[in-house]
């Protein structure tokens, strides 16, 4: 199961851009060939940030284990610091998803109210709104059922993590996981303004039914 990499990373890249630009850097993503240093010839990093006196090579990986197993990350970590004025920043997407305010976690009644909103949007034919609201509810339920107990903290998660968690914990089979991944992809495109997107009623019906089944396990 894979969600399109460009879609998954777009929100994170937007946040990184704001962070670096607030510190006076010029943020390049993806950097052009003429902006990549000669010692990285043939390799295109996810981004390069440039300021007076310092340049930063930025690479994004989804998890620490992915980064540890990646040869490119090991190369960059060793090579970039050898060159004066250059620094390497490895960004772990899971960590950058960030912590949330635990007090804002919805209780069971609020989850039920949100489910009614999703159902109403679907019944009225507002399928795009149903997907966006439905995915937010799906993540909230998954945090409550599994992730908050596993990690001991309340935080935001990438859609891929939500899907993989539901599959690995037996709440969804592989086929359902594939369908959820496609819905997550659609949700990401919608919240980033790509509204010229065809949404099928059967996919929204699947999401609504999946959430209904998942909510049965919420105490």
C-alpha positions as a Markdown table, in Angstrom:
| # | Residue | x | y | z |
|---|---|---|---|---|
| 1 | Unk | 0.0 | 0.0 | 0.0 |
| 2 | Unk | 1.4 | 3.3 | -1.1 |
| 3 | Unk | 0.1 | 6.8 | -1.2 |
| 4 | Unk | 1.7 | 9.0 | -3.9 |
| 5 | Unk | 4.9 | 10.3 | -2.4 |
| 6 | Unk | 4.5 | 13.8 | -3.8 |
| 7 | Unk | 1.1 | 14.1 | -2.2 |
| 8 | Unk | 2.1 | 12.7 | 1.1 |
| 9 | Unk | 5.1 | 15.1 | 1.4 |
| 10 | Unk | 3.5 | 18.3 | 0.1 |
| 11 | Unk | 2.1 | 19.4 | 3.5 |
| 12 | Unk | 5.4 | 18.7 | 5.2 |
| 13 | Unk | 7.4 | 20.6 | 2.5 |
| 14 | Unk | 5.1 | 23.6 | 3.0 |
| 15 | Unk | 5.8 | 23.6 | 6.7 |
| 16 | Unk | 9.5 | 23.2 | 6.2 |
| 17 | Unk | 9.5 | 26.1 | 3.7 |
| 18 | Unk | 7.8 | 28.4 | 6.2 |
| 19 | Unk | 10.3 | 27.3 | 9.0 |
| 20 | Unk | 13.4 | 28.0 | 6.9 |
| 21 | Unk | 12.1 | 31.1 | 5.2 |
| 22 | Unk | 11.2 | 32.6 | 8.6 |
| 23 | Unk | 14.9 | 32.2 | 9.4 |
| 24 | Unk | 16.0 | 34.0 | 6.3 |
| 25 | Unk | 16.7 | 31.0 | 4.0 |
| 26 | Unk | 15.7 | 30.7 | 0.4 |
| 27 | Unk | 13.9 | 27.3 | 0.1 |
| 28 | Unk | 14.3 | 25.4 | -3.1 |
| 29 | Unk | 12.1 | 22.3 | -3.7 |
| 30 | Unk | 13.0 | 20.6 | -5.8 |
| 31 | Unk | 16.3 | 22.3 | -6.5 |
| 32 | Unk | 17.4 | 22.9 | -10.1 |
| 33 | Unk | 20.4 | 21.2 | -11.5 |
| 34 | Unk | 22.4 | 24.4 | -11.3 |
| 35 | Unk | 21.5 | 24.7 | -7.6 |
| 36 | Unk | 22.8 | 21.3 | -6.6 |
| 37 | Unk | 26.5 | 21.3 | -5.5 |
| 38 | Unk | 29.0 | 19.5 | -7.6 |
| 39 | Unk | 29.7 | 17.0 | -4.8 |
| 40 | Unk | 26.1 | 15.8 | -5.1 |
| 41 | Unk | 26.2 | 15.4 | -8.9 |
| 42 | Unk | 23.6 | 12.9 | -10.0 |
| 43 | Unk | 21.6 | 13.2 | -6.8 |
| 44 | Unk | 18.5 | 15.4 | -6.3 |
| 45 | Unk | 17.7 | 16.1 | -2.6 |
| 46 | Unk | 14.2 | 16.8 | -1.5 |
| 47 | Unk | 15.1 | 20.4 | -0.9 |
| 48 | Unk | 18.0 | 22.9 | -0.4 |
| 49 | Unk | 17.8 | 25.9 | 1.9 |
| 50 | Unk | 20.2 | 28.8 | 1.3 |
| 51 | Unk | 21.1 | 31.7 | 3.5 |
| 52 | Unk | 24.1 | 34.0 | 3.8 |
| 53 | Unk | 27.0 | 31.9 | 4.8 |
| 54 | Unk | 25.2 | 28.5 | 5.0 |
| 55 | Unk | 23.5 | 26.0 | 2.7 |
| 56 | Unk | 21.4 | 23.1 | 3.8 |
| 57 | Unk | 20.7 | 19.8 | 2.0 |
| 58 | Unk | 17.4 | 18.5 | 3.2 |
| 59 | Unk | 16.2 | 14.9 | 2.8 |
| 60 | Unk | 12.8 | 13.6 | 4.0 |
| 61 | Unk | 12.2 | 10.0 | 5.1 |
| 62 | Unk | 8.9 | 8.6 | 6.5 |
| 63 | Unk | 10.4 | 6.9 | 9.6 |
| 64 | Unk | 13.6 | 6.5 | 11.5 |
| 65 | Unk | 13.9 | 2.9 | 10.4 |
| 66 | Unk | 13.5 | 3.9 | 6.7 |
| 67 | Unk | 16.2 | 6.5 | 7.1 |
| 68 | Unk | 18.6 | 4.1 | 8.8 |
| 69 | Unk | 18.2 | 1.6 | 6.0 |
| 70 | Unk | 18.7 | 4.2 | 3.3 |
| 71 | Unk | 22.1 | 4.3 | 1.6 |
| 72 | Unk | 21.5 | 7.9 | 0.3 |
| 73 | Unk | 20.9 | 9.1 | 3.8 |
| 74 | Unk | 24.2 | 7.6 | 5.0 |
| 75 | Unk | 26.0 | 9.1 | 2.1 |
| 76 | Unk | 24.6 | 12.6 | 2.6 |
| 77 | Unk | 25.2 | 12.5 | 6.4 |
| 78 | Unk | 28.9 | 11.6 | 5.7 |
| 79 | Unk | 29.6 | 13.7 | 2.6 |
| 80 | Unk | 27.7 | 17.1 | 3.1 |
| 81 | Unk | 29.5 | 18.2 | 6.3 |
| 82 | Unk | 32.9 | 17.7 | 4.6 |
| 83 | Unk | 32.2 | 20.8 | 2.5 |
| 84 | Unk | 32.6 | 24.2 | 4.1 |
| 85 | Unk | 29.3 | 26.1 | 4.5 |
| 86 | Unk | 27.1 | 23.1 | 3.9 |
| 87 | Unk | 24.9 | 21.2 | 6.4 |
| 88 | Unk | 22.7 | 18.1 | 6.1 |
| 89 | Unk | 19.3 | 18.1 | 7.7 |
| 90 | Unk | 17.4 | 14.8 | 7.8 |
| 91 | Unk | 13.7 | 15.2 | 8.4 |
| 92 | Unk | 11.6 | 12.3 | 9.8 |
| 93 | Unk | 8.1 | 12.8 | 8.6 |
| 94 | Unk | 6.5 | 10.9 | 11.6 |
| 95 | Unk | 8.2 | 13.2 | 14.1 |
| 96 | Unk | 7.4 | 16.3 | 12.1 |
| 97 | Unk | 3.8 | 15.4 | 12.1 |
| 98 | Unk | 4.1 | 16.9 | 15.6 |
| 99 | Unk | 2.3 | 16.6 | 18.9 |
| 100 | Unk | -1.3 | 17.7 | 19.3 |
| 101 | Unk | -3.2 | 19.1 | 22.3 |
| 102 | Unk | -4.4 | 16.1 | 24.1 |
| 103 | Unk | -7.2 | 18.1 | 25.6 |
| 104 | Unk | -8.6 | 18.6 | 22.1 |
| 105 | Unk | -9.2 | 14.9 | 21.6 |
| 106 | Unk | -12.9 | 14.3 | 21.0 |
| 107 | Unk | -14.8 | 12.1 | 23.4 |
| 108 | Unk | -17.2 | 9.4 | 22.3 |
| 109 | Unk | -20.2 | 11.8 | 22.0 |
| 110 | Unk | -18.2 | 14.2 | 19.9 |
| 111 | Unk | -17.0 | 11.3 | 17.7 |
| 112 | Unk | -20.7 | 10.4 | 17.2 |
| 113 | Unk | -21.6 | 13.9 | 16.3 |
| 114 | Unk | -18.8 | 14.1 | 13.8 |
| 115 | Unk | -20.0 | 10.8 | 12.3 |
| 116 | Unk | -23.4 | 12.4 | 11.8 |
| 117 | Unk | -21.8 | 15.3 | 9.9 |
| 118 | Unk | -20.0 | 12.9 | 7.6 |
| 119 | Unk | -23.2 | 10.9 | 7.0 |
| 120 | Unk | -25.1 | 14.2 | 6.3 |
| 121 | Unk | -22.5 | 15.4 | 3.8 |
| 122 | Unk | -22.7 | 12.1 | 2.0 |
| 123 | Unk | -26.5 | 12.0 | 1.9 |
| 124 | Unk | -26.6 | 15.6 | 0.6 |
| 125 | Unk | -24.2 | 14.6 | -2.2 |
| 126 | Unk | -21.3 | 16.7 | -0.9 |
| 127 | Unk | -18.9 | 13.9 | -1.4 |
| 128 | Unk | -15.7 | 16.0 | -1.2 |
| 129 | Unk | -16.7 | 17.3 | 2.2 |
| 130 | Unk | -17.6 | 13.8 | 3.3 |
| 131 | Unk | -14.1 | 12.6 | 2.4 |
| 132 | Unk | -12.3 | 15.4 | 4.2 |
| 133 | Unk | -14.5 | 15.2 | 7.3 |
| 134 | Unk | -14.5 | 11.4 | 7.2 |
| 135 | Unk | -10.7 | 11.1 | 7.1 |
| 136 | Unk | -10.4 | 13.5 | 10.1 |
| 137 | Unk | -12.8 | 11.3 | 12.0 |
| 138 | Unk | -11.0 | 8.1 | 11.0 |
| 139 | Unk | -7.7 | 9.4 | 12.3 |
| 140 | Unk | -9.3 | 10.5 | 15.6 |
| 141 | Unk | -10.8 | 7.1 | 16.1 |
| 142 | Unk | -7.6 | 5.3 | 15.2 |
| 143 | Unk | -5.7 | 7.5 | 17.7 |
| 144 | Unk | -8.2 | 6.7 | 20.4 |
| 145 | Unk | -8.4 | 2.9 | 19.7 |
| 146 | Unk | -4.7 | 2.3 | 19.1 |
| 147 | Unk | -2.1 | 5.0 | 18.6 |
| 148 | Unk | -2.5 | 7.1 | 21.8 |
| 149 | Unk | -2.3 | 3.9 | 23.9 |
| 150 | Unk | 0.7 | 2.7 | 22.0 |
| 151 | Unk | 2.7 | 5.9 | 22.2 |
| 152 | Unk | 1.4 | 7.4 | 25.4 |
| 153 | Unk | 0.9 | 10.8 | 23.6 |
| 154 | Unk | -1.6 | 12.6 | 21.4 |
| 155 | Unk | -0.1 | 13.6 | 18.0 |
| 156 | Unk | -1.0 | 14.0 | 14.4 |
| 157 | Unk | -0.1 | 11.1 | 12.0 |
| 158 | Unk | 0.5 | 10.8 | 8.3 |
| 159 | Unk | -2.4 | 9.1 | 6.4 |
| 160 | Unk | 0.0 | 6.2 | 5.5 |
| 161 | Unk | 0.6 | 5.5 | 9.2 |
| 162 | Unk | -3.2 | 5.5 | 9.9 |
| 163 | Unk | -3.8 | 2.9 | 7.1 |
| 164 | Unk | -0.8 | 0.7 | 8.1 |
| 165 | Unk | -1.9 | 0.8 | 11.7 |
| 166 | Unk | -5.4 | -0.3 | 10.9 |
| 167 | Unk | -4.2 | -3.1 | 8.7 |
| 168 | Unk | -1.5 | -4.3 | 11.1 |
| 169 | Unk | -3.9 | -4.3 | 14.0 |
| 170 | Unk | -6.5 | -6.3 | 12.1 |
| 171 | Unk | -9.1 | -3.6 | 11.8 |
| 172 | Unk | -8.8 | -3.6 | 8.0 |
| 173 | Unk | -7.7 | -6.3 | 5.5 |
| 174 | Unk | -5.3 | -5.6 | 2.6 |
| 175 | Unk | -8.1 | -4.8 | 0.2 |
| 176 | Unk | -9.7 | -2.3 | 2.6 |
| 177 | Unk | -6.2 | -0.8 | 3.2 |
| 178 | Unk | -5.8 | -0.2 | -0.5 |
| 179 | Unk | -9.2 | 1.6 | -0.7 |
| 180 | Unk | -8.3 | 3.7 | 2.4 |
| 181 | Unk | -5.0 | 4.7 | 0.8 |
| 182 | Unk | -6.8 | 5.9 | -2.3 |
| 183 | Unk | -9.2 | 7.9 | -0.1 |
| 184 | Unk | -6.3 | 9.4 | 1.8 |
| 185 | Unk | -4.8 | 10.4 | -1.5 |
| 186 | Unk | -8.0 | 12.1 | -2.5 |
| 187 | Unk | -8.3 | 13.8 | 0.9 |
| 188 | Unk | -4.8 | 15.2 | 0.6 |
| 189 | Unk | -5.5 | 16.6 | -2.9 |
| 190 | Unk | -8.7 | 18.2 | -1.8 |
| 191 | Unk | -7.2 | 20.0 | 1.3 |
| 192 | Unk | -4.4 | 21.3 | -0.9 |
| 193 | Unk | -6.9 | 22.9 | -3.3 |
| 194 | Unk | -6.9 | 20.3 | -6.1 |
| 195 | Unk | -10.7 | 20.5 | -6.2 |
| 196 | Unk | -11.1 | 19.3 | -9.8 |
| 197 | Unk | -11.2 | 15.7 | -8.5 |
| 198 | Unk | -13.8 | 13.1 | -9.4 |
| 199 | Unk | -15.2 | 11.5 | -6.3 |
| 200 | Unk | -17.3 | 8.4 | -6.5 |
| 201 | Unk | -20.3 | 7.8 | -4.2 |
| 202 | Unk | -19.3 | 4.1 | -3.7 |
| 203 | Unk | -15.9 | 5.2 | -2.2 |
| 204 | Unk | -17.6 | 7.6 | 0.2 |
| 205 | Unk | -20.1 | 4.9 | 1.1 |
| 206 | Unk | -17.2 | 2.5 | 1.9 |
| 207 | Unk | -15.6 | 5.2 | 4.1 |
| 208 | Unk | -18.8 | 5.8 | 6.0 |
| 209 | Unk | -19.4 | 2.1 | 6.6 |
| 210 | Unk | -15.8 | 1.5 | 7.6 |
| 211 | Unk | -16.0 | 4.3 | 10.2 |
| 212 | Unk | -19.3 | 3.0 | 11.5 |
| 213 | Unk | -17.7 | -0.4 | 12.1 |
| 214 | Unk | -14.7 | 1.1 | 13.7 |
| 215 | Unk | -16.7 | 3.3 | 16.0 |
| 216 | Unk | -18.2 | 0.1 | 17.5 |
| 217 | Unk | -14.9 | -0.4 | 19.3 |
| 218 | Unk | -14.8 | 3.0 | 20.9 |
| 219 | Unk | -15.6 | 2.9 | 24.6 |
